Amino acid sequence: MTQLLRSGTSIGANVEEGQAGQSRADFIAKHYIACKEARETNYWLRLLAACNIFPESQLADLTEESNELIAILTTIVKNAKKNAENCSP
C-alpha cells in the first residue's frame, strides 16, 4: 500500500517538475518518469484487486484513471520527442 501511495503521488510531482523543466530534454524526461510511475500505480491497483485486498469494483475507477493518465503521458512524451526532432538543426 505504501508503494502505491509513492508511485501514485510521484506522477503529479514529476509532471510539475517537467512543467518547469530547464530544457526540452528535461521536460521529456520528467514526463517519461511520470508515465512510468502511472504504469507502476496501475500495476499495484491490479495486484490489490487480484489478491482480493480490495474488491475490483472499488478499484475500477482508479484503474481506469491510471490507464487514462498513461495514455495522456505517453502522448505528451511522443509529441515532445517528435517536436524536438523537428526543431533540431
GICORBEL-V613819 format. One line per field, one symbol per residue. phi: phi as a letter, one per 30 degrees, with the letter a starting at -180 (. if undefined). psi: psi as a letter, one per 40 degrees, with the letter a starting at -180 (. if undefined). Layout:
phi: ???
psi: ???
This chain:
phi: .dddddddddeddddddddcedadddeddddddedddddddeeddddedddhdbdeddcedddddddddedddddeddddddddddcdd
psi: dddddddddddddddddddfieidddddddddddddddddddddddddddefdiidddedddddddddddddddddddddddddddei.
